[in-house]
Amino acid sequence: QQQRTSSKQGTKVPFHRCLESAKVFPAVVTAPPGPRNTAEYEDVTVRIKGFASRFSISESGLHRPKIVHCVGDNGVSYKQLVKGDDDVRQDLVLQQVFSAVNVFLDES
């Protein structure tokens, strides 16, 4: 069984082929650039080149978010959380807090 997604015109395409006609690929939001001494970040954006053909559904959460894996243009696989009817900014703040705690614990 293939997962499908609807385009703006209402036609259906397989999920893993949804980026074929993209002119500019979206950035991988879970691949933030590390700090640079030069403060030059134009060339470090990792872009989505494709998706894994399968996804899973989280067992937790009010809306049971979908977990997909995308492949960046650097060849690395990244886990993405896809949510409907929910504000993902709260999750971003929590992700930043957990990242800061991880850095603190690594330095301890």
N, C-alpha and C positions, 0 to 999 in steps of 0.2 A: 504494500500500500504506500503510495506517495503522498507526502504532505503537500498541500497546495496553498497558495495565497492568491488573493484577488488583486488585480491591478485597478487603476482608476477607471478603465473602460469596462470593467466587469468581467473581462476574460480571465481565465485561470492558467497559471503557469506553475510548474513544479517549484517548490520552495528553494531548492538548491540552484535554480536557474534564474532567480529573480534579479540578479545584478547584471545579466548579460548585456542589456542595452544601456547600462549606466555610462555616462560620459565622465563623471567624476565620482569616484567611489567614496562612500562615507568613511569617516575615521573610526578606528577601533577605540571606543571610549574606555575600555579596560586596559589600554596600553599607554598610560600617561608617560611622557618623557621624563627622564631623570633630570636633576639639576645640572646645568652647564655653567662653567665659569664665564663663557663668552656671552651668555644670555641670548644666543641665537637658536631659535627653535623652528625656523621655517622648514627645515629638511628632516625633521624627526617624526612627523606624523605618520603613524602606521595606518594604512587604509585597508578596508575589507575587500578581499578578492573573491571570496566565496564562503559557502556555509557547508557544514556537515549535512549529510542527507537525513539524519535522524535527530530528534530532540527528545528531552525528557520533561516531565512535569513535576515540579517541586511538591513534596508531601506537606510542606508547611506554607503558611501565608494565607491571608484572607482570600486572595484571588488566585492562589495556586499558580505562581508564575511559571513560565516555560523556560527551560535551560537549553540554550543552543550553543554550538561551537562554531565560530567563524575562523577562517584562515586569513591572516594578514598578508599584505604584500611582501612581508619579510619571511613568509613561510611558517610562521609560528601560529599554533592554534590557541584561540582565546575563548574563555567561557563568557557567555553573555546571558543576562537575565532579562527576559521579555515579559512585560507586565501590561495588562489592560486595565483601564479605569482606576489607575493608581498614580500617585505622584512619585516619580522616581528620584526627585531631588532629595527626599528624605534618605533614600538608600545611598545616594552619593555622599551625603554628609557622614553617614555611618561608615561608609567605606573609607573616607578620609580619616576618621577617628581611629578605626582599626589599623590603618596603615601607619599612623603616627605612633600608636601603641606598639606595633611590631618593631618599628625603628628603635623606640625606646628600649624595648626588651632585648633586642639584638645588641645594643650598646652596653647593656648592663652586665 
